[in-house]
Amino acid sequence: MAAGCSTICLPISKEAYLAVIDSPQQFRRWLDTAFRDYPELFPEAFAGGYTLKDDRTSAKLGLRLRRFRCKASGAAFTVRPSFALPYMAGWTDDVEKPLFLRRFGVPFWALAHVFGKDAMYWYQLAISLGRNSVVGTTVRRVDLPVDLVADEHHQTRDGQKVFIATVVAEGCCLGACVVDSSDEVGLTKGYDAFKQEACAIDPNYAPRTVNTDGWQATQLAWTTLFPLVVLLRCFLHGFLSIRDGCKKHPLFPTLSEKVWQAYRARDRRTFTQRLRRLREWAQRALSAEILQRTLRLCSRAGEYGQAYAHPNGQRTSVMLDRVMRGMNGYFVGCQHLHGSEEATQLHSRAWALLFNFAVWGPEARRANDGWRSPAERLNQHRYHDNWLHNLFISASLAGFRSGYNPPQNP
């Protein structure tokens, strides 16, 4: 990802922008109004005053841009309207539909065939989104989520197995870092990318809970990064272990009903009692492998029961599984990951932002009170009615706060 960003992206129509850009007085009035309405998009030093510095005209688009300098820090920033792409690569409205299709894994050559340009143009445009902070771009107007779900998505890069350390909260993908191994060292590196971005927003950030599937390396990685985090074991994975090995057993439907009856217990005491009765029934009615798998689930009553002390924590990985289904379909559709380590990092991060900001279908919008994407629902706010404008505005300063330089190639 980029080592920093000095560009502020703000919502404004092309007509309104052209009406103010040539007048320093009108430009200042617009900038002051934008700061009043959207202070989170500006560097912190902006509040201490600023001076207009200079301007330039893009050779690519013929669009005039202005810069200002913060009096408190001396840092200079460029103001870009959301209707222009980063690096003046084109107009936002011209690429909104292709990038929406890219969210679903439509190949770059197909985008070029339908919308023009060439495949490399669409490839570079799409993965450039990954230069932004996934956490900082997605979480703009609310506090950082403290109840998380984490797991690794198995993927290939040029035919070699890799893992995407994925963090999900409130239905948004907040971390997607490619690592070469699923041991403690590799996963600590992967999940540290999420930590760095979260701590760029709040240096004291510490998640309260994280739901995992029980993989020891995942748990060790999280306790290394956040020593006080409470690990919640995913109950769904315990059930899937039984189902995947024994779903053809004649007593599996009865067993399944008893397992989920225990899960739905109102409190920890009732949950423990139901698992105890499940164990007793299993020892009478079951044998061989299905018995062993059931007893294994019952033996983890203490781990599963911790969730009752954290009612806002995730007891299962269902939220993450929904995200990973989209991730898997995306990478299968584009023939998996290719290229350098840096390119694959950008690609996975770009997918996360496309997932968070691309609009839902009509049914999902109705089910979510009219909010049109995971990021909108999380922030309860949108900067612009067009989802791609909304993404670029949310990525003002690359999603990072003033004074923070993100790590290179996490």
MOPE-V387436 format. One line per field, one symbol per residue. psi: psi as a letter, one per 30 degrees, with the letter a starting at -180 (. if undefined). Layout:
psi->???
This chain:
psi->llglkgkkkkkkleeeefffefjeeeeeeeeeeeeeeifffllefefgllkkdallkkfefgkkklllkkeeffkkkkkkkffklkghfakefffeeefeeefggkleeeeeeefaaleeeeeeeeffffflkeeeeejegllkkfjlkklkkklkjhfkklkjjkkkkhgkjfkikklflgleeeeeeeffeeeeeeffejfgkjlelkklgfkeeeeeeefeeifgkkkkkjeeeeeeeeeffgffkfgeeeeeeeefeeegkeleeeeeeeeeeeeeeefefllbeeeeeeeeeefgeeeefffffifflkflgeeeeeefeeeeeefefghaklaleeeeeeeeeeeeeeeefkklleeeeefhhfkfleeeeefhkkfkfkeeeeeeefgkggfllkgkjllki.
